[in-house]
Amino acid sequence: MGVSPLVWGITIAVILGLFIFDFFAHVRVPHAPTLKESGFWSAVYITIALLFGGFVWWKYGGTYGGEYYAGFVTEKALSVDNLFVFVIIMSKFAVPKEYQQKVLLLGIVMALVLRGLFIAVGAAAINAYSWVFYLFGAFLIVTAIKLLRESDDPVEHEEDRESRLERFVKKHLRTHDEYDGDKLFTRVGGKRLATPMLMVLIVIGFTDVLFALDSIPAIYGLTQEAYLVFTANAFALMGLRQLYFLLGGLLDRLVYLSYGLSFILVFIGVKLVLHALHENTLPFINGGEHVSVPEVSTPLSLSIIVGTLVITTIASLISSKRADTHGVRSPELEK
């Protein structure tokens, strides 16, 4: 692809600039955003992401443009599932709505930094060892199975993880049970104590690590270009805060989202294994020679990913509507 250091520098500067703008324009003064505000800025950030894809298409060609769009759609879908976890975290710690924006933005910045590190490590591993695709593929398939198993009661599984982390943090930090505005630390009786806001930030940061472990191998299954992996992740995370407030109660209606994401992860996992076989260098597989297997094209990948998300969303909304019509909550809606 041949992305110059100058293009890398400009891209990172623009992304950082957008996050800084977001903080000073919307987050610095605590408030609960309206649906109109959230909807407008969600549309703005999605438009920026799509326009950037157009730039990639124009500058580097349709192949890389298609890889970027496939990566962006996949990462955005995974981020929507992440929002459900954020809802659980905010509810469990009873974070006041006017302070949720700050926690979310800091969490998203942390996620971008962590993913940047994972992307760099992943790129180095891929360049050095082609067999790493076997590991990525197997990991995604295992992750998909785990996601399906936890789909019966994601709230219980997530709260169990949070409780273990909360106990660990309280064991090593002096904490206070009450919020002090949006401060991370407060003073009580002359002692400096961590507020629940810091606890929430730590939990979200830890959750972001888990999300990165899933999402980075997934997008490397769609493109091996570190520049596209980074930008697709960055633009998928951008606007996530607004999307959190925009979707709100709609999240619990996407009852089949976990199934759709599981299918996408399995599909990408299989695609990675096929690619690994095609590039095989392991001596115990076909004598270290390449294996003649079909490879999935980028247009087909994009079609399957988008089609799965559309079908999953429509089926979820139909199921939710039927449950409301009959006055019965489906088991999935009780999550």
matplotlib code that plots the C-alpha trace (Angstrom):
import matplotlib.pyplot as plt

x = [0.0, 3.0, 1.6, 4.3, 5.3, 3.8, 0.4, 0.6, 1.4, -1.4, -3.9, -3.0, -3.0, -6.5, -7.9, -6.4, -7.7, -11.3, -11.1, -9.8, -12.6, -15.1, -13.9, -13.9, -17.2, -19.3, -17.6, -15.8, -19.1, -21.0, -24.5, -26.7, -26.8, -30.2, -31.3, -31.0, -27.4, -26.4, -28.0, -26.5, -22.9, -23.3, -24.2, -21.2, -18.7, -20.1, -20.0, -16.4, -15.5, -17.3, -15.6, -12.2, -13.0, -13.6, -10.2, -8.5, -10.4, -9.3, -5.7, -4.8, -7.4, -10.7, -9.1, -7.8, -11.0, -13.1, -10.8, -11.2, -15.0, -15.2, -13.0, -14.9, -18.3, -17.0, -15.4, -18.5, -20.7, -18.4, -18.5, -22.3, -22.1, -19.6, -22.1, -24.3, -21.5, -21.0, -24.7, -24.3, -21.2, -22.9, -26.0, -24.0, -22.0, -25.0, -23.0, -24.9, -26.0, -24.3, -20.9, -21.2, -19.8, -16.5, -16.0, -17.0, -14.6, -11.7, -12.5, -12.6, -9.2, -7.8, -9.3, -7.6, -4.2, -4.5, -5.6, -2.7, -0.3, -2.1, -2.1, 1.7, 2.3, 0.0, 1.6, 5.1, 3.9, 2.4, 5.4, 7.7, 5.5, 2.8, 1.5, 0.2, -3.0, -3.7, -3.7, -5.8, -8.4, -8.6, -8.9, -11.8, -13.7, -13.2, -14.3, -17.5, -18.3, -17.8, -20.0, -22.8, -22.5, -22.8, -25.7, -28.1, -27.4, -24.7, -25.6, -24.7, -21.5, -20.4, -21.3, -19.3, -16.2, -16.8, -17.2, -13.9, -12.1, -13.8, -12.7, -9.1, -9.1, -10.5, -7.9, -5.1, -6.7, -8.3, -11.8, -14.8, -18.4, -19.7, -19.2, -17.5, -18.7, -16.6, -13.4, -11.4, -10.1, -11.5, -10.5, -12.4, -11.1, -7.7, -7.3, -7.1, -9.5, -10.5, -14.1, -16.4, -15.6, -12.1, -13.5, -15.7, -12.8, -10.6, -13.4, -14.0, -10.3, -10.0, -13.1, -11.4, -8.4, -10.8, -12.5, -9.2, -8.2, -11.4, -11.4, -7.8, -7.6, -11.0, -9.9, -6.6, -8.7, -10.0, -6.8, -3.2, -2.5, -1.7, -2.8, -6.3, -6.5, -5.7, -8.0, -10.9, -10.6, -10.2, -13.2, -15.3, -14.5, -15.1, -18.7, -19.2, -20.0, -22.8, -24.1, -24.3, -26.8, -28.6, -29.3, -30.2, -33.1, -32.8, -29.8, -32.0, -34.0, -31.1, -31.7, -30.0, -26.9, -24.7, -25.7, -24.9, -21.5, -20.7, -21.3, -19.2, -16.3, -16.5, -16.6, -13.5, -11.8, -12.3, -11.1, -7.9, -7.3, -7.8, -5.4, -2.9, -3.1, -2.6, 0.6, 1.6, 5.2, 4.7, 6.6, 4.0, 1.3, 1.7, 5.4, 5.7, 4.3, 1.4, -2.0, -4.3, -7.5, -10.1, -9.7, -12.6, -12.5, -13.0, -16.3, -17.7, -16.5, -18.2, -21.4, -21.6, -20.8, -23.3, -25.9, -25.5, -25.9, -29.0, -30.7, -29.8, -31.1, -34.4, -35.0, -34.3, -36.7, -39.4, -39.0, -39.0, -42.2, -44.0, -43.0, -44.4, -47.5, -48.3, -47.2, -44.5, -40.8, -38.8, -35.9, -33.4, -35.1, -34.7, -31.0]
y = [0.0, 2.3, 4.8, 7.5, 8.7, 12.1, 10.5, 8.6, 11.7, 13.8, 11.0, 10.6, 14.4, 14.7, 11.9, 13.4, 16.8, 15.3, 13.8, 17.1, 19.0, 16.4, 17.0, 20.8, 21.1, 18.5, 16.8, 19.6, 21.0, 18.0, 17.5, 14.8, 15.1, 15.2, 12.7, 15.5, 16.3, 12.6, 11.9, 14.8, 14.1, 10.4, 11.1, 13.6, 11.0, 8.2, 10.6, 11.4, 7.7, 7.0, 10.0, 8.8, 5.4, 7.4, 9.0, 5.6, 4.3, 7.3, 7.4, 3.7, 1.9, 0.0, -3.1, -1.2, 1.0, -2.2, -3.6, -0.4, -0.4, -4.1, -3.4, -0.3, -2.0, -5.0, -2.8, -0.6, -3.7, -5.0, -1.5, -1.6, -4.8, -3.1, -0.4, -3.0, -3.7, 0.0, 0.2, -2.5, -0.8, 2.6, 1.0, -1.1, 1.9, 4.3, 6.9, 10.2, 10.7, 14.1, 12.6, 9.5, 11.4, 12.1, 8.4, 7.2, 9.6, 8.8, 5.1, 5.5, 7.3, 4.5, 1.9, 3.7, 3.7, 0.1, -0.9, 1.1, -1.1, -4.3, -3.3, -2.6, -6.0, -7.7, -6.2, -7.1, -10.7, -11.0, -9.7, -12.1, -15.2, -16.0, -18.9, -16.3, -16.3, -19.8, -18.4, -15.4, -17.6, -20.2, -17.3, -15.7, -19.1, -19.7, -16.1, -16.7, -19.8, -18.0, -15.1, -17.6, -19.3, -16.0, -14.8, -16.5, -14.0, -11.4, -9.2, -11.9, -12.8, -9.2, -8.3, -11.3, -10.0, -6.5, -7.8, -9.6, -6.6, -4.3, -6.4, -6.4, -2.6, -2.0, -4.3, -2.1, 1.3, 3.3, 4.1, 6.2, 5.1, 8.5, 10.6, 14.0, 15.5, 14.0, 13.9, 10.7, 11.4, 13.2, 14.1, 12.7, 13.3, 14.5, 11.3, 11.1, 8.5, 7.2, 7.9, 5.5, 7.4, 6.1, 2.6, 2.9, 4.2, 1.2, -1.3, 0.3, 0.3, -3.4, -4.1, -2.2, -4.6, -7.6, -5.8, -5.2, -8.8, -9.7, -6.8, -6.7, -10.3, -9.8, -6.9, -8.5, -11.1, -8.5, -6.5, -6.9, -3.2, -1.6, 1.8, 0.5, -1.5, 1.6, 4.0, 1.6, 1.1, 4.9, 5.9, 3.1, 4.3, 7.9, 8.8, 5.8, 8.1, 9.8, 6.4, 5.3, 8.0, 7.8, 4.0, 4.0, 1.7, 0.3, -1.9, -4.3, -4.8, -6.1, -9.6, -11.4, -9.2, -11.7, -14.4, -12.2, -11.1, -14.8, -15.8, -12.9, -13.8, -17.5, -16.4, -14.2, -16.9, -19.4, -16.8, -16.4, -20.1, -20.4, -17.5, -19.2, -22.4, -20.5, -18.9, -22.0, -22.4, -24.9, -28.1, -30.4, -29.1, -30.2, -30.5, -26.7, -26.0, -23.7, -25.5, -24.9, -23.6, -21.0, -17.5, -15.2, -11.9, -8.5, -7.8, -11.2, -10.5, -7.1, -8.5, -11.3, -8.9, -6.3, -8.9, -10.6, -7.3, -6.3, -9.7, -9.7, -6.2, -6.8, -10.2, -8.6, -5.7, -8.0, -10.3, -7.3, -5.9, -9.2, -9.6, -6.1, -6.7, -9.9, -8.2, -10.8, -10.3, -12.8, -14.5, -12.5, -9.3, -10.2, -9.9]
z = [0.0, 0.6, 3.2, 3.8, 7.3, 6.4, 5.7, 8.9, 10.8, 9.3, 9.9, 13.6, 14.0, 12.5, 14.6, 17.8, 16.8, 16.4, 19.9, 21.4, 19.6, 21.0, 24.6, 24.5, 22.5, 24.3, 27.3, 29.3, 30.6, 32.2, 30.8, 29.5, 25.7, 24.0, 21.3, 18.7, 19.7, 19.8, 16.5, 14.7, 15.9, 15.3, 11.7, 11.4, 12.6, 10.4, 7.4, 8.1, 8.3, 5.0, 3.3, 4.5, 2.9, -0.3, 0.0, 0.5, -2.6, -4.7, -3.4, -3.1, -5.3, -4.9, -3.3, -0.3, -0.2, 0.0, 2.8, 4.8, 4.5, 5.4, 8.4, 9.5, 9.3, 11.3, 14.0, 14.2, 14.7, 17.4, 19.1, 19.2, 21.1, 23.4, 24.1, 25.8, 28.2, 28.8, 29.8, 32.3, 33.8, 34.0, 35.6, 38.1, 39.4, 39.1, 37.2, 37.0, 33.4, 33.1, 34.0, 31.7, 28.7, 30.3, 31.4, 27.9, 26.1, 28.4, 27.9, 24.1, 24.1, 26.2, 23.8, 20.8, 22.5, 23.5, 20.0, 18.5, 20.6, 19.6, 15.9, 16.0, 17.7, 15.2, 12.2, 13.5, 14.1, 10.7, 8.9, 10.8, 11.0, 8.5, 10.7, 13.1, 11.0, 12.3, 15.8, 14.9, 13.1, 16.0, 18.5, 16.7, 16.4, 20.2, 20.9, 18.8, 20.7, 24.0, 22.8, 22.0, 25.4, 27.2, 25.1, 27.5, 30.2, 29.3, 32.2, 34.7, 33.0, 32.7, 36.3, 37.5, 35.7, 37.0, 40.6, 40.5, 39.1, 41.6, 44.5, 43.1, 42.8, 46.3, 47.7, 46.3, 46.4, 49.2, 47.8, 48.7, 48.0, 46.9, 43.8, 44.0, 40.7, 37.9, 40.0, 40.0, 43.6, 46.6, 50.1, 53.1, 56.6, 55.2, 53.3, 49.5, 48.3, 44.8, 43.8, 42.1, 38.9, 38.9, 39.5, 36.5, 34.3, 35.4, 34.6, 31.2, 30.5, 31.4, 29.2, 26.3, 26.6, 26.1, 23.2, 21.5, 21.8, 19.8, 17.3, 16.2, 14.9, 13.3, 11.2, 10.3, 8.7, 6.3, 5.6, 6.5, 6.1, 9.5, 8.2, 7.3, 10.6, 12.6, 10.8, 10.7, 14.4, 15.1, 13.0, 14.5, 18.0, 17.0, 17.7, 19.9, 22.8, 20.9, 19.7, 23.3, 24.1, 20.8, 20.9, 24.6, 25.2, 21.6, 22.7, 24.6, 21.5, 19.4, 20.8, 18.1, 17.8, 19.6, 17.2, 14.2, 15.6, 16.4, 12.8, 11.6, 13.9, 12.8, 9.1, 9.6, 11.6, 8.8, 6.3, 8.3, 8.4, 4.7, 4.2, 6.5, 4.5, 1.3, 2.8, 4.8, 5.9, 8.7, 7.9, 9.5, 7.1, 3.5, 4.0, 4.5, 1.1, 0.3, 0.4, -2.6, -1.0, -2.0, -0.6, 0.2, -1.7, -0.1, -1.9, -0.7, 2.8, 2.9, 1.5, 4.1, 7.0, 6.0, 5.1, 8.4, 10.3, 8.3, 8.8, 12.5, 13.1, 11.2, 13.0, 16.4, 15.8, 14.5, 17.5, 19.9, 18.3, 18.5, 22.2, 22.9, 21.0, 23.0, 26.2, 26.7, 27.0, 25.2, 27.1, 25.1, 26.1, 29.7, 29.4]

ax = plt.figure().add_subplot(projection="3d")
ax.plot(x, y, z, "-o")
ax.set_aspect("equal")
plt.show()
